[in-house]
Amino acid sequence: MANFKDTRVSEKRFYAIPAQALTTDGTTDGTLTIENTYCWKVGQIVNVVSATSTPRRLKIKAVLSETTFKVGPIDKPIYKFSDVSDLLFADTAMVELTDEASFNGGSAANRRPVIDLNEIQRQIYEEEPTVAMRTHSVDWLGRSYGKENPLPVQLSDGDINIGTVNAELEVQLSHQDNVPDAGDIADSVQIGDGSEILLINPDGSINVEAKIINVKTPKTIKINTTTVNTEQSYIFTAATKRFQFRVQDNAAKAIIAYGAGETITNGWDISRGTIYEEKDLDLSTGVTIYFQVNKANQVIQIVYWE
């Protein structure tokens, strides 16, 4: 959108718009094309100039799009347009709106057109099935917002606090390419807890017993302990996703912790004959497990997945 310093209009007249260069040649039916038609309005008296054509004043008769509008004689009906094919891009053709229409000897202010109140009501009335005095939103070209003309929304950097929203959120997911529309790419969606996910059987039923572990082949390690109630440790790699810990002798018990010295103060007891397990891990920097056993000469068995 053009970066005008002031895009308002006063009560009586239009504010000036700096000269804008044509991006293509003018046409015989009065069409001018510029970078952006934002703030250019029907009824404005504009000055059109180029390096080779005769300067003149024309009235905007229609704004067609974000880049084009039509001009015509000031004193002719709205459907009368001017031949502006002499305004050439190569000749640096320009269009401008001045505060005072002093161009070429004129002196009257560029006043806003006077519109009868009844005509205003007619212009803003939206026909059935809307049946409203244009109380629904439109863009700056007067086009209603909808599926083909969505409301533009821009989120800036920073915190966004939405709070509680009671609404229906429509999410369109496709399990096949080109469905429902050509060019659609199938979405990949899994339902699970990271270790176990739902699978679809060939008959279409859900396999609730299927289990997928997103890890490699398990690895095992044995650690010998010689002294009773003496803290030892083992470091898991950052790639570890899951592990199990047990004392080989079912008559011995262990205490584990994740901080040095905590097997004495805040340890977790591993009862005789039981297995301690952690899964769905994200050990971005690895982790150390500390342990001690209540019997001498024991073997700690660890199985882990990366």
C-alpha positions as a Markdown table, in Angstrom:
| # | Residue | x | y | z |
|---|---|---|---|---|
| 1 | Met | 0.0 | 0.0 | 0.0 |
| 2 | Ala | 1.3 | 3.5 | -0.9 |
| 3 | Asn | 2.9 | 5.2 | 2.1 |
| 4 | Phe | 1.1 | 8.5 | 2.1 |
| 5 | Lys | 1.7 | 10.9 | 5.1 |
| 6 | Asp | -2.0 | 11.7 | 5.4 |
| 7 | Thr | -4.7 | 9.5 | 4.0 |
| 8 | Arg | -7.7 | 11.4 | 5.5 |
| 9 | Val | -10.2 | 13.7 | 3.9 |
| 10 | Ser | -11.4 | 16.9 | 5.6 |
| 11 | Glu | -15.0 | 17.8 | 6.0 |
| 12 | Lys | -15.0 | 19.9 | 2.8 |
| 13 | Arg | -12.2 | 18.7 | 0.5 |
| 14 | Phe | -9.8 | 15.9 | -0.3 |
| 15 | Tyr | -6.3 | 16.1 | 1.1 |
| 16 | Ala | -3.4 | 16.1 | -1.4 |
| 17 | Ile | -1.8 | 13.0 | -2.7 |
| 18 | Pro | 1.7 | 13.3 | -4.1 |
| 19 | Ala | 2.4 | 12.7 | -7.8 |
| 20 | Gln | 2.3 | 9.0 | -8.6 |
| 21 | Ala | 3.9 | 7.6 | -11.7 |
| 22 | Leu | 2.0 | 5.5 | -14.2 |
| 23 | Thr | 3.2 | 1.9 | -14.3 |
| 24 | Thr | 1.9 | 1.4 | -17.9 |
| 25 | Asp | 0.6 | 3.6 | -20.7 |
| 26 | Gly | -2.9 | 5.2 | -20.4 |
| 27 | Thr | -5.7 | 3.9 | -22.6 |
| 28 | Thr | -8.3 | 5.3 | -24.9 |
| 29 | Asp | -11.1 | 4.4 | -22.5 |
| 30 | Gly | -9.6 | 6.5 | -19.6 |
| 31 | Thr | -7.8 | 3.8 | -17.7 |
| 32 | Leu | -4.8 | 4.8 | -15.7 |
| 33 | Thr | -2.6 | 2.2 | -13.8 |
| 34 | Ile | -0.5 | 3.2 | -10.8 |
| 35 | Glu | 1.3 | 1.2 | -8.0 |
| 36 | Asn | -1.7 | 1.5 | -5.7 |
| 37 | Thr | -5.1 | 3.2 | -5.8 |
| 38 | Tyr | -5.5 | 3.4 | -2.1 |
| 39 | Cys | -6.9 | 6.9 | -1.2 |
| 40 | Trp | -7.9 | 7.7 | -4.8 |
| 41 | Lys | -11.6 | 8.3 | -4.8 |
| 42 | Val | -14.4 | 8.8 | -7.3 |
| 43 | Gly | -15.0 | 12.5 | -7.8 |
| 44 | Gln | -11.5 | 13.7 | -7.2 |
| 45 | Ile | -10.1 | 16.3 | -9.6 |
| 46 | Val | -6.7 | 15.1 | -10.6 |
| 47 | Asn | -3.8 | 16.6 | -12.6 |
| 48 | Val | -2.3 | 14.4 | -15.3 |
| 49 | Val | 1.0 | 15.3 | -16.9 |
| 50 | Ser | 3.9 | 13.7 | -18.9 |
| 51 | Ala | 7.0 | 14.9 | -20.6 |
| 52 | Thr | 5.3 | 15.1 | -24.0 |
| 53 | Ser | 1.6 | 15.5 | -23.5 |
| 54 | Thr | -0.4 | 18.6 | -22.7 |
| 55 | Pro | -1.1 | 18.9 | -19.0 |
| 56 | Arg | -4.8 | 18.7 | -18.1 |
| 57 | Arg | -7.3 | 18.2 | -15.2 |
| 58 | Leu | -9.7 | 15.2 | -15.2 |
| 59 | Lys | -12.1 | 13.7 | -12.8 |
| 60 | Ile | -11.9 | 10.2 | -11.4 |
| 61 | Lys | -15.0 | 8.4 | -12.7 |
| 62 | Ala | -14.4 | 4.8 | -11.3 |
| 63 | Val | -11.8 | 3.0 | -9.1 |
| 64 | Leu | -11.6 | -0.5 | -10.7 |
| 65 | Ser | -9.0 | -2.3 | -8.6 |
| 66 | Glu | -6.0 | -1.9 | -6.3 |
| 67 | Thr | -4.0 | -0.5 | -9.3 |
| 68 | Thr | -6.4 | 1.0 | -11.9 |
| 69 | Phe | -9.0 | 3.7 | -12.1 |
| 70 | Lys | -10.8 | 5.6 | -14.9 |
| 71 | Val | -10.8 | 9.3 | -15.6 |
| 72 | Gly | -13.0 | 11.6 | -17.7 |
| 73 | Pro | -14.1 | 15.2 | -18.3 |
| 74 | Ile | -14.9 | 17.1 | -15.2 |
| 75 | Asp | -18.2 | 18.5 | -16.5 |
| 76 | Lys | -19.5 | 15.2 | -18.1 |
| 77 | Pro | -21.6 | 12.4 | -16.6 |
| 78 | Ile | -19.9 | 9.6 | -14.6 |
| 79 | Tyr | -19.9 | 7.2 | -17.5 |
| 80 | Lys | -18.0 | 9.6 | -19.8 |
| 81 | Phe | -14.3 | 8.8 | -20.0 |
| 82 | Ser | -11.3 | 10.6 | -21.7 |
| 83 | Asp | -8.7 | 9.3 | -24.1 |
| 84 | Val | -5.5 | 9.3 | -22.1 |
| 85 | Ser | -3.5 | 7.1 | -24.5 |
| 86 | Asp | -1.0 | 10.0 | -24.9 |
| 87 | Leu | 0.1 | 9.4 | -21.3 |
| 88 | Leu | 3.1 | 7.1 | -21.8 |
| 89 | Phe | 5.1 | 5.3 | -19.2 |
| 90 | Ala | 8.3 | 6.0 | -21.2 |
| 91 | Asp | 7.5 | 9.8 | -20.9 |
| 92 | Thr | 7.3 | 9.7 | -17.1 |
| 93 | Ala | 3.5 | 10.2 | -17.0 |
| 94 | Met | 2.2 | 11.2 | -13.6 |
| 95 | Val | -1.1 | 11.7 | -11.8 |
| 96 | Glu | -1.5 | 13.9 | -8.7 |
| 97 | Leu | -4.1 | 15.4 | -6.4 |
| 98 | Thr | -3.4 | 18.8 | -5.0 |
| 99 | Asp | -5.0 | 20.6 | -2.0 |
| 100 | Glu | -5.8 | 23.6 | -4.2 |
| 101 | Ala | -6.7 | 22.9 | -7.8 |
| 102 | Ser | -4.5 | 25.7 | -9.0 |
| 103 | Phe | -3.1 | 23.6 | -11.8 |
| 104 | Asn | -3.2 | 25.4 | -15.2 |
| 105 | Gly | -4.7 | 28.6 | -13.8 |
| 106 | Gly | -7.5 | 27.0 | -11.6 |
| 107 | Ser | -8.1 | 28.3 | -8.1 |
| 108 | Ala | -11.1 | 26.4 | -6.6 |
| 109 | Ala | -10.4 | 24.0 | -3.8 |
| 110 | Asn | -10.5 | 20.3 | -4.6 |
| 111 | Arg | -13.9 | 19.9 | -2.9 |
| 112 | Arg | -15.6 | 16.6 | -2.1 |
| 113 | Pro | -18.6 | 16.0 | -4.3 |
| 114 | Val | -22.0 | 17.0 | -2.7 |
| 115 | Ile | -24.2 | 13.9 | -2.4 |
| 116 | Asp | -27.9 | 14.1 | -1.6 |
| 117 | Leu | -28.8 | 12.4 | 1.8 |
| 118 | Asn | -31.3 | 10.1 | 0.0 |
| 119 | Glu | -28.6 | 9.1 | -2.4 |
| 120 | Ile | -26.3 | 8.3 | 0.5 |
| 121 | Gln | -28.9 | 6.0 | 2.0 |
| 122 | Arg | -29.4 | 4.3 | -1.3 |
| 123 | Gln | -25.6 | 3.9 | -1.8 |
| 124 | Ile | -25.1 | 2.1 | 1.5 |
| 125 | Tyr | -28.2 | -0.1 | 1.3 |
| 126 | Glu | -27.3 | -3.7 | 0.6 |
| 127 | Glu | -29.9 | -5.6 | -1.3 |
| 128 | Glu | -31.6 | -8.8 | -0.2 |
| 129 | Pro | -30.6 | -11.3 | 1.1 |
| 130 | Thr | -28.3 | -9.0 | 3.1 |
| 131 | Val | -31.0 | -6.3 | 3.7 |
| 132 | Ala | -28.7 | -4.0 | 5.7 |
| 133 | Met | -27.5 | -0.4 | 5.7 |
| 134 | Arg | -24.0 | -1.6 | 4.9 |
| 135 | Thr | -23.4 | -2.6 | 8.5 |
| 136 | His | -21.3 | -5.6 | 7.4 |
| 137 | Ser | -17.5 | -5.1 | 6.8 |
| 138 | Val | -16.1 | -4.3 | 3.4 |
| 139 | Asp | -12.6 | -3.5 | 2.2 |
| 140 | Trp | -11.5 | -0.1 | 0.9 |
| 141 | Leu | -12.8 | -1.0 | -2.6 |
| 142 | Gly | -16.2 | -1.7 | -1.2 |
| 143 | Arg | -16.0 | -5.5 | -1.5 |
| 144 | Ser | -17.6 | -7.7 | 1.1 |
| 145 | Tyr | -15.3 | -9.9 | 3.1 |
| 146 | Gly | -15.8 | -13.6 | 2.6 |
| 147 | Lys | -14.2 | -16.8 | 1.4 |
| 148 | Glu | -13.0 | -15.2 | -1.8 |
| 149 | Asn | -12.0 | -12.0 | -0.1 |
| 150 | Pro | -10.8 | -12.9 | 3.4 |
| 151 | Leu | -10.3 | -10.4 | 6.1 |
| 152 | Pro | -6.5 | -9.7 | 6.3 |
| 153 | Val | -5.0 | -10.3 | 9.7 |
| 154 | Gln | -1.4 | -9.6 | 10.7 |
| 155 | Leu | 0.2 | -10.7 | 14.0 |
| 156 | Ser | 3.2 | -8.6 | 15.1 |
| 157 | Asp | 6.1 | -10.0 | 17.0 |
| 158 | Gly | 5.6 | -10.2 | 20.8 |
| 159 | Asp | 3.3 | -11.7 | 23.3 |
| 160 | Ile | -0.3 | -12.4 | 22.3 |
| 161 | Asn | -2.8 | -13.1 | 25.1 |
| 162 | Ile | -6.1 | -14.4 | 23.6 |
| 163 | Gly | -7.7 | -15.7 | 26.8 |
| 164 | Thr | -10.7 | -17.9 | 26.8 |
| 165 | Val | -12.3 | -18.3 | 23.4 |
| 166 | Asn | -15.7 | -20.0 | 23.0 |
| 167 | Ala | -15.8 | -20.8 | 19.3 |
| 168 | Glu | -15.7 | -23.6 | 16.8 |
| 169 | Leu | -12.3 | -24.0 | 15.1 |
| 170 | Glu | -12.6 | -25.6 | 11.7 |
| 171 | Val | -9.4 | -27.5 | 10.6 |
| 172 | Gln | -9.3 | -29.1 | 7.2 |
| 173 | Leu | -7.1 | -32.1 | 7.1 |
| 174 | Ser | -6.7 | -34.4 | 4.1 |
| 175 | His | -5.5 | -38.0 | 4.1 |
| 176 | Gln | -5.1 | -38.2 | 0.4 |
| 177 | Asp | -3.2 | -36.0 | -2.1 |
| 178 | Asn | -5.5 | -33.8 | -4.3 |
| 179 | Val | -8.4 | -34.2 | -1.9 |
| 180 | Pro | -10.6 | -32.3 | -1.7 |
| 181 | Asp | -8.9 | -29.8 | -4.0 |
| 182 | Ala | -6.3 | -30.4 | -6.7 |
| 183 | Gly | -2.9 | -29.6 | -5.4 |
| 184 | Asp | -3.7 | -30.6 | -1.8 |
| 185 | Ile | -0.9 | -32.5 | 0.0 |
| 186 | Ala | -2.0 | -35.2 | 2.4 |
| 187 | Asp | -1.5 | -34.3 | 6.1 |
| 188 | Ser | 0.3 | -36.7 | 8.5 |
| 189 | Val | -1.4 | -36.9 | 11.9 |
| 190 | Gln | -0.7 | -39.3 | 14.6 |
| 191 | Ile | -2.6 | -39.9 | 17.8 |
| 192 | Gly | -0.6 | -41.2 | 20.7 |
| 193 | Asp | 1.6 | -40.5 | 23.7 |
| 194 | Gly | 4.9 | -40.6 | 22.0 |
| 195 | Ser | 5.4 | -44.4 | 22.5 |
| 196 | Glu | 2.1 | -45.8 | 21.6 |
| 197 | Ile | -0.1 | -44.6 | 18.7 |
| 198 | Leu | -3.3 | -45.7 | 17.1 |
| 199 | Leu | -3.0 | -47.6 | 13.9 |
| 200 | Ile | -5.6 | -48.4 | 11.2 |
| 201 | Asn | -6.1 | -52.1 | 10.4 |
| 202 | Pro | -6.7 | -53.2 | 6.8 |
| 203 | Asp | -10.4 | -53.6 | 7.6 |
| 204 | Gly | -10.6 | -50.0 | 8.8 |
| 205 | Ser | -10.8 | -50.8 | 12.5 |
| 206 | Ile | -8.5 | -49.2 | 15.0 |
| 207 | Asn | -5.6 | -51.2 | 16.4 |
| 208 | Val | -5.4 | -50.1 | 20.0 |
| 209 | Glu | -2.8 | -52.7 | 20.9 |
| 210 | Ala | -0.3 | -51.6 | 18.3 |
| 211 | Lys | 2.9 | -50.1 | 19.8 |
| 212 | Ile | 5.5 | -48.1 | 17.9 |
| 213 | Ile | 8.6 | -47.1 | 19.8 |
| 214 | Asn | 10.5 | -44.4 | 17.9 |
| 215 | Val | 13.8 | -45.7 | 19.0 |
| 216 | Lys | 16.6 | -47.9 | 17.8 |
| 217 | Thr | 17.6 | -51.4 | 19.0 |
| 218 | Pro | 17.8 | -51.6 | 22.8 |
| 219 | Lys | 21.3 | -51.6 | 24.5 |
| 220 | Thr | 22.2 | -53.2 | 27.7 |
| 221 | Ile | 24.8 | -52.6 | 30.4 |
| 222 | Lys | 25.9 | -54.2 | 33.7 |
| 223 | Ile | 27.5 | -52.2 | 36.5 |
| 224 | Asn | 29.2 | -54.1 | 39.4 |
| 225 | Thr | 28.9 | -52.7 | 42.9 |
| 226 | Thr | 31.2 | -53.8 | 45.7 |
| 227 | Thr | 30.4 | -51.7 | 48.7 |
| 228 | Val | 27.1 | -51.4 | 50.6 |
| 229 | Asn | 25.2 | -48.1 | 50.5 |
| 230 | Thr | 27.9 | -46.4 | 48.4 |
| 231 | Glu | 26.7 | -44.0 | 45.7 |
| 232 | Gln | 27.7 | -44.7 | 42.1 |
| 233 | Ser | 26.5 | -43.2 | 38.9 |
| 234 | Tyr | 25.9 | -43.8 | 35.2 |
| 235 | Ile | 25.5 | -41.1 | 32.5 |
| 236 | Phe | 22.9 | -41.6 | 29.8 |
| 237 | Thr | 23.5 | -39.9 | 26.4 |
| 238 | Ala | 21.4 | -37.1 | 25.0 |
| 239 | Ala | 20.0 | -39.6 | 22.5 |
| 240 | Thr | 18.4 | -41.8 | 25.2 |
| 241 | Lys | 14.7 | -42.0 | 24.8 |
| 242 | Arg | 13.9 | -44.7 | 27.4 |
| 243 | Phe | 15.6 | -46.9 | 30.0 |
| 244 | Gln | 14.9 | -49.6 | 32.6 |
| 245 | Phe | 16.9 | -50.1 | 35.8 |
| 246 | Arg | 17.0 | -53.2 | 38.1 |
| 247 | Val | 19.2 | -55.0 | 40.7 |
| 248 | Gln | 20.0 | -58.5 | 39.4 |
| 249 | Asp | 19.6 | -60.0 | 42.8 |
| 250 | Asn | 15.9 | -60.0 | 43.6 |
| 251 | Ala | 16.8 | -60.0 | 47.3 |
| 252 | Ala | 18.5 | -56.6 | 47.1 |
| 253 | Lys | 17.0 | -53.2 | 46.9 |
| 254 | Ala | 18.4 | -49.9 | 45.5 |
| 255 | Ile | 18.0 | -46.2 | 45.9 |
| 256 | Ile | 18.2 | -43.9 | 42.9 |
| 257 | Ala | 18.4 | -40.1 | 42.4 |
| 258 | Tyr | 19.3 | -37.6 | 39.7 |
| 259 | Gly | 21.6 | -35.4 | 41.7 |
| 260 | Ala | 24.9 | -36.2 | 43.4 |
| 261 | Gly | 24.4 | -37.1 | 47.0 |
| 262 | Glu | 20.7 | -37.3 | 46.8 |
| 263 | Thr | 20.5 | -41.1 | 47.2 |
| 264 | Ile | 21.3 | -40.3 | 50.8 |
| 265 | Thr | 18.9 | -37.4 | 51.3 |
| 266 | Asn | 16.1 | -37.6 | 48.6 |
| 267 | Gly | 16.5 | -40.9 | 46.9 |
| 268 | Trp | 13.8 | -43.1 | 45.4 |
| 269 | Asp | 13.6 | -46.6 | 46.7 |
| 270 | Ile | 13.6 | -49.5 | 44.2 |
| 271 | Ser | 11.9 | -52.4 | 46.0 |
| 272 | Arg | 13.3 | -55.9 | 45.8 |
| 273 | Gly | 12.6 | -57.7 | 42.5 |
| 274 | Thr | 11.1 | -54.6 | 40.8 |
| 275 | Ile | 12.1 | -52.7 | 37.7 |
| 276 | Tyr | 12.3 | -48.9 | 37.5 |
| 277 | Glu | 11.5 | -47.4 | 34.1 |
| 278 | Glu | 11.6 | -44.0 | 32.4 |
| 279 | Lys | 10.3 | -43.4 | 28.9 |
| 280 | Asp | 9.4 | -40.6 | 26.4 |
| 281 | Leu | 12.5 | -38.8 | 27.4 |
| 282 | Asp | 14.0 | -35.7 | 25.8 |
| 283 | Leu | 17.5 | -35.6 | 27.2 |
| 284 | Ser | 18.9 | -32.7 | 25.2 |
| 285 | Thr | 22.0 | -32.5 | 27.4 |
| 286 | Gly | 22.1 | -36.1 | 28.7 |
| 287 | Val | 21.4 | -37.1 | 32.3 |
| 288 | Thr | 23.2 | -38.8 | 35.1 |
| 289 | Ile | 21.5 | -41.4 | 37.4 |
| 290 | Tyr | 22.9 | -42.0 | 40.8 |
| 291 | Phe | 22.3 | -45.2 | 42.7 |
| 292 | Gln | 23.3 | -47.3 | 45.8 |
| 293 | Val | 22.4 | -50.8 | 46.9 |
| 294 | Asn | 21.9 | -52.3 | 50.4 |
| 295 | Lys | 24.0 | -55.4 | 49.7 |
| 296 | Ala | 27.6 | -55.8 | 48.7 |
| 297 | Asn | 28.8 | -57.3 | 45.4 |
| 298 | Gln | 25.6 | -56.6 | 43.4 |
| 299 | Val | 25.1 | -56.2 | 39.7 |
| 300 | Ile | 23.0 | -53.4 | 38.3 |
| 301 | Gln | 21.3 | -54.1 | 35.0 |
| 302 | Ile | 20.3 | -51.3 | 32.7 |
| 303 | Val | 18.6 | -51.6 | 29.3 |
| 304 | Tyr | 18.1 | -48.4 | 27.3 |
| 305 | Trp | 16.9 | -47.1 | 23.9 |
| 306 | Glu | 18.3 | -44.3 | 21.8 |
